[in-house]
Amino acid sequence: MAITKIPAAGFSDAVNFRNIIINGDMSLSQRGTSFAAANDDDYTLDRFKYDISGTDVYQFTISQDTDVPTGQGFAKSMKFDCTTADASLDADNYAIIHTRIEGQNLQYLKKGTSNAESTTISFWVKSNKTGTYIVELQDSDNNRVICKSYTVSSSSTWEKKTITFAGDTTGAFDNDNASSLRVNFWLLSGTGFTSGTLATDWESRTNTNRAVGQVNLGDNTANEWYVTGIQLEAGQTASEFEFLPVDVNEDRCLRYCEIFTGANVHGGLYTGSSYIGHIQYKKRKRTRPTFSNISSANVTATTNSSTGDKGGTDSMFFEANASSYITNIQIDAEL
């Protein structure tokens, strides 16, 4: 029987991880599905972190929602619901939802060279607060930014936005597992971030140039903002959103956070009346993690990411007394 060679073009839609953003379809939220009055530096849905100044004057509940654009293949979105409003912001107020990317995953963008690649971000957004919003790329290694505006044109209607950022010939990303790039979605900003000229080309970070024209999503408790389908890729055009298999998306998120729940993990006797227990992570972590939200009995110590010779990037150990166990633990190796 003759063997027919399938042309490479036949696999043009194969998964190739062109999307720099992890969990851009908002499908995974290990820490919970609703975050009332989220605080500064709180991680919410997987890989997305809240960044605010002025929590006393406005508040949002952030949640994983099922309101999505029709017929696009998405099942989840991230929703912001204003619960405490402030129509008159202080100069230093802001609210941003952002995601961080390791420098070693960005080397192919050739940033800091004459061949620096342009990048294009695409996403679906919906809000009853129409007007101008800002999305920003922030180079954490070299303190540089580029900012572009988009418009929510129709109230409470899903709209797709596509924005291209020029490549940056200044300042290479570090080739390591630390945070090199932040993708920032601005939701509100005081005059300390709006009084200059929007940084539509890469420049050294000047706060007054970062959010010029940004609406105040926090000026009314009726305000809502949804986003899903966030994709950032090399080049000057946007491709269709890259849907990954559930297990692949989960593995990528587990590199940064893992919530261990369910079965008890018991310690084993190793000397006298002392015990030691062991938890194997589902996925190797980005770095030595820290542990929080621990539910346990008779556990006297756990190894965190900064001390001791136990608990590396693959597993953790805990020291305990007799009848010891752990039923819940949050394992964080976030950027």
C-alpha positions as CSV (number, residue, x, y, z in Angstrom):
1,M,0.0,0.0,0.0
2,A,1.4,3.4,-1.0
3,I,2.0,5.8,1.9
4,T,0.8,9.3,1.3
5,K,2.8,12.1,2.8
6,I,0.6,14.6,4.7
7,P,1.9,18.1,3.9
8,A,3.0,20.2,6.8
9,A,0.3,22.7,6.1
10,G,-2.1,20.0,7.2
11,F,-1.0,20.7,10.8
12,S,-1.1,24.5,10.6
13,D,-3.6,24.6,13.6
14,A,-1.6,22.2,15.8
15,V,-0.8,23.4,19.3
16,N,2.5,25.4,19.3
17,F,2.1,27.6,22.3
18,R,2.1,30.8,20.3
19,N,0.1,32.5,23.1
20,I,2.5,34.0,25.6
21,I,-0.4,34.4,28.1
22,I,-1.2,31.4,30.3
23,N,-4.9,30.8,31.2
24,G,-6.0,33.6,28.8
25,D,-9.4,31.9,28.5
26,M,-9.9,32.2,32.3
27,S,-10.7,28.5,32.5
28,L,-8.7,27.7,35.6
29,S,-9.2,29.3,39.1
30,Q,-7.7,27.1,41.8
31,R,-7.9,29.7,44.6
32,G,-11.7,30.0,44.2
33,T,-14.3,31.5,41.9
34,S,-15.0,34.8,43.7
35,F,-12.7,37.3,45.4
36,A,-14.7,39.9,47.3
37,A,-13.0,43.2,48.0
38,A,-9.7,41.9,46.5
39,N,-6.6,43.4,48.1
40,D,-3.4,44.7,46.5
41,D,-1.1,41.9,45.2
42,D,-3.9,39.3,45.5
43,Y,-3.8,36.5,42.9
44,T,-7.3,35.8,41.6
45,L,-7.9,33.5,38.6
46,D,-4.8,31.5,37.8
47,R,-1.9,33.7,36.6
48,F,-3.8,37.0,37.0
49,K,-2.9,39.3,39.9
50,Y,-4.7,42.4,41.1
51,D,-2.6,45.6,41.6
52,I,-4.2,48.6,43.4
53,S,-3.5,51.8,45.3
54,G,-6.2,53.3,47.4
55,T,-8.3,50.4,48.7
56,D,-10.2,52.7,51.0
57,V,-12.0,54.6,48.3
58,Y,-13.1,51.9,45.8
59,Q,-13.5,48.1,45.8
60,F,-14.2,45.4,43.3
61,T,-15.3,41.8,43.5
62,I,-13.4,39.7,41.0
63,S,-14.9,36.4,39.9
64,Q,-14.8,33.7,37.3
65,D,-18.0,34.0,35.3
66,T,-19.9,32.1,32.6
67,D,-20.8,35.3,30.6
68,V,-18.8,34.8,27.4
69,P,-18.9,36.0,23.8
70,T,-21.4,33.8,21.8
71,G,-20.0,31.3,19.4
72,Q,-16.3,31.8,20.1
73,G,-15.6,28.6,22.1
74,F,-15.1,30.3,25.5
75,A,-16.7,28.9,28.7
76,K,-15.4,31.3,31.3
77,S,-14.5,35.0,31.7
78,M,-13.1,37.2,34.4
79,K,-15.6,39.7,35.9
80,F,-15.0,42.9,37.8
81,D,-18.0,44.2,39.8
82,C,-17.7,47.6,41.5
83,T,-19.0,47.2,45.0
84,T,-17.7,50.5,46.6
85,A,-17.5,53.5,44.3
86,D,-15.3,56.6,44.2
87,A,-16.1,59.2,41.5
88,S,-13.2,61.5,42.6
89,L,-9.9,59.6,42.5
90,D,-6.8,60.7,44.3
91,A,-3.8,61.4,42.1
92,D,-2.1,58.1,43.1
93,N,-5.1,55.8,42.8
94,Y,-5.1,53.0,40.2
95,A,-6.5,49.5,39.7
96,I,-4.8,47.1,37.3
97,I,-5.3,43.4,36.6
98,H,-2.1,41.9,35.2
99,T,-0.2,38.7,34.4
100,R,3.6,38.1,34.6
101,I,5.8,36.2,32.2
102,E,9.2,34.6,32.8
103,G,12.1,36.1,30.9
104,Q,13.3,32.7,29.6
105,N,9.9,32.3,27.8
106,L,10.4,35.6,25.9
107,Q,13.9,35.2,24.4
108,Y,12.5,34.6,20.9
109,L,11.1,38.1,20.9
110,K,14.7,39.3,20.6
111,K,14.0,42.4,22.7
112,G,16.9,44.8,23.0
113,T,18.3,43.9,19.5
114,S,17.8,45.5,16.1
115,N,15.6,42.4,15.2
116,A,13.1,42.9,18.1
117,E,9.8,41.4,17.3
118,S,6.5,43.3,17.3
119,T,3.8,41.7,19.5
120,T,0.0,41.7,19.0
121,I,-2.5,41.3,21.8
122,S,-6.1,40.3,21.2
123,F,-8.9,39.8,23.7
124,W,-12.7,40.0,24.2
125,V,-14.0,42.7,26.5
126,K,-17.5,43.7,27.8
127,S,-18.5,46.6,30.0
128,N,-21.4,48.9,30.7
129,K,-18.8,51.6,31.3
130,T,-18.0,52.7,27.7
131,G,-15.0,54.8,26.8
132,T,-11.2,54.6,26.7
133,Y,-9.2,51.9,28.5
134,I,-5.4,51.2,28.5
135,V,-3.5,48.0,28.0
136,E,0.2,48.2,28.8
137,L,3.4,46.0,28.3
138,Q,5.8,46.6,31.1
139,D,9.4,45.5,30.9
140,S,10.3,44.8,34.5
141,D,14.0,44.1,33.8
142,N,14.7,47.5,32.2
143,N,11.8,49.7,33.7
144,R,10.3,50.4,30.3
145,V,6.7,50.5,29.1
146,I,4.6,50.8,26.0
147,C,0.9,51.7,26.3
148,K,-2.0,51.5,23.9
149,S,-5.7,52.5,24.2
150,Y,-8.8,50.7,23.2
151,T,-12.4,51.7,23.3
152,V,-15.4,50.0,24.8
153,S,-17.9,51.3,22.2
154,S,-21.2,49.5,23.0
155,S,-22.5,49.1,26.5
156,S,-22.7,45.6,27.9
157,T,-21.7,44.0,24.5
158,W,-18.8,41.7,23.9
159,E,-16.3,43.3,21.6
160,K,-13.0,41.9,20.3
161,K,-10.0,44.1,20.5
162,T,-6.7,43.7,18.6
163,I,-3.6,45.9,19.4
164,T,-0.1,45.7,18.0
165,F,3.0,46.9,19.9
166,A,6.3,47.7,18.2
167,G,9.3,45.7,19.1
168,D,11.8,47.3,21.5
169,T,15.4,47.6,20.4
170,T,16.5,48.8,23.9
171,G,16.9,46.5,26.9
172,A,16.9,42.7,26.6
173,F,14.8,40.5,28.8
174,D,16.8,38.5,31.4
175,N,17.1,34.8,30.4
176,D,15.9,33.4,33.8
177,N,12.8,32.2,35.6
178,A,12.0,35.6,37.1
179,S,9.3,38.1,36.0
180,S,10.4,40.1,32.9
181,L,7.2,41.2,31.3
182,R,3.9,42.3,32.8
183,V,0.7,42.7,30.7
184,N,-1.4,45.3,32.5
185,F,-5.1,46.0,31.9
186,W,-5.9,49.4,33.5
187,L,-9.3,49.8,35.1
188,L,-9.0,53.2,36.7
189,S,-6.2,55.8,37.3
190,G,-5.7,59.1,39.1
191,T,-4.0,62.1,37.6
192,G,-0.6,60.8,38.6
193,F,-0.9,58.4,35.7
194,T,-3.0,60.4,33.2
195,S,-1.5,63.9,33.1
196,G,1.2,63.3,30.6
197,T,1.3,62.0,27.0
198,L,0.5,58.3,26.5
199,A,3.6,56.2,26.0
200,T,2.5,54.7,22.6
201,D,6.2,53.9,21.9
202,W,8.6,52.1,24.2
203,E,10.1,54.5,26.8
204,S,11.5,54.6,30.2
205,R,8.6,54.3,32.6
206,T,7.1,57.7,33.5
207,N,4.0,57.2,35.5
208,T,2.2,60.3,34.1
209,N,2.4,58.7,30.6
210,R,1.0,55.3,31.4
211,A,-2.8,55.6,31.5
212,V,-3.7,58.9,29.7
213,G,-7.5,58.8,28.9
214,Q,-8.4,55.9,31.1
215,V,-12.0,55.8,32.3
216,N,-12.8,55.3,36.0
217,L,-14.5,51.9,36.2
218,G,-14.8,52.5,40.0
219,D,-17.1,55.6,39.8
220,N,-20.4,53.7,40.1
221,T,-21.4,50.5,41.8
222,A,-23.4,49.6,38.7
223,N,-20.1,49.2,36.7
224,E,-18.9,45.8,35.5
225,W,-16.0,44.8,33.2
226,Y,-15.4,41.3,31.7
227,V,-12.5,39.9,29.8
228,T,-11.6,36.6,28.2
229,G,-9.6,35.2,25.3
230,I,-6.5,37.2,26.0
231,Q,-3.7,36.2,23.6
232,L,-0.3,37.9,23.2
233,E,1.8,36.6,20.3
234,A,4.8,37.6,18.2
235,G,4.1,39.5,15.0
236,Q,1.8,42.2,13.7
237,T,-1.4,40.2,13.2
238,A,-3.6,38.3,15.6
239,S,-4.4,34.6,15.0
240,E,-7.4,32.8,16.4
241,F,-7.3,32.1,20.1
242,E,-5.2,29.1,20.9
243,F,-7.3,26.7,23.0
244,L,-5.2,24.2,24.9
245,P,-6.3,20.9,26.2
246,V,-7.5,21.1,29.8
247,D,-4.6,19.0,31.2
248,V,-2.0,21.2,29.3
249,N,-3.4,24.4,30.6
250,E,-3.6,23.0,34.2
251,D,0.0,21.8,34.0
252,R,1.2,25.3,32.9
253,C,-0.7,26.9,35.9
254,L,0.5,24.3,38.4
255,R,4.1,25.5,37.7
256,Y,3.2,28.6,39.7
257,C,0.4,27.5,42.2
258,E,-1.0,24.2,43.4
259,I,-3.8,23.8,45.9
260,F,-3.5,20.5,47.7
261,T,-6.8,19.3,49.1
262,G,-8.6,16.0,50.0
263,A,-6.8,12.9,51.3
264,N,-4.8,13.2,54.5
265,V,-1.1,13.0,54.2
266,H,0.3,11.3,57.3
267,G,3.8,11.6,58.8
268,G,6.0,8.6,59.3
269,L,8.0,7.9,62.4
270,Y,11.7,8.7,62.0
271,T,13.0,9.2,65.5
272,G,11.5,8.8,69.0
273,S,8.0,10.3,68.8
274,S,8.8,12.7,65.9
275,Y,7.4,12.2,62.4
276,I,8.1,13.5,59.0
277,G,5.6,13.7,56.1
278,H,6.1,14.2,52.4
279,I,3.9,15.7,49.7
280,Q,4.9,15.2,46.0
281,Y,3.8,18.1,43.8
282,K,1.7,17.4,40.7
283,K,4.0,19.6,38.7
284,R,7.6,20.8,39.3
285,K,7.4,24.4,40.5
286,R,9.1,27.5,39.0
287,T,11.2,27.9,42.1
288,R,11.2,26.7,45.8
289,P,7.6,27.5,46.8
290,T,6.1,29.0,50.0
291,F,3.2,27.3,51.8
292,S,0.0,28.9,53.2
293,N,-3.6,28.1,54.1
294,I,-2.4,24.9,55.8
295,S,-5.0,22.7,57.4
296,S,-3.3,20.1,59.6
297,A,-3.1,18.3,62.9
298,N,0.0,18.0,65.1
299,V,2.3,19.5,62.4
300,T,5.1,21.4,64.1
301,A,7.0,22.7,61.1
302,T,6.9,22.9,57.3
303,T,9.8,23.8,55.0
304,N,9.4,27.0,53.1
305,S,11.2,28.2,50.1
306,S,13.9,30.2,51.9
307,T,15.2,27.9,54.6
308,G,16.3,24.3,55.1
309,D,17.3,21.6,52.8
310,K,13.9,20.0,52.4
311,G,11.0,21.0,50.1
312,G,12.5,22.0,46.8
313,T,10.8,22.4,43.5
314,D,9.4,18.9,43.3
315,S,8.0,18.2,46.8
316,M,7.7,19.4,50.4
317,F,8.3,17.8,53.8
318,F,6.8,18.6,57.2
319,E,7.8,17.7,60.7
320,A,5.1,16.5,63.1
321,N,4.1,14.6,66.2
322,A,2.2,11.4,66.4
323,S,-1.2,11.3,64.6
324,S,-0.2,14.1,62.3
325,Y,-1.6,14.9,58.9
326,I,-2.2,17.6,56.4
327,T,-5.5,18.0,54.5
328,N,-5.0,21.3,52.7
329,I,-2.1,23.5,51.6
330,Q,-1.5,26.2,49.1
331,I,1.8,25.8,47.3
332,D,3.0,29.1,45.7
333,A,5.9,29.7,43.3
334,E,4.3,32.7,41.7
335,L,6.2,35.5,40.0
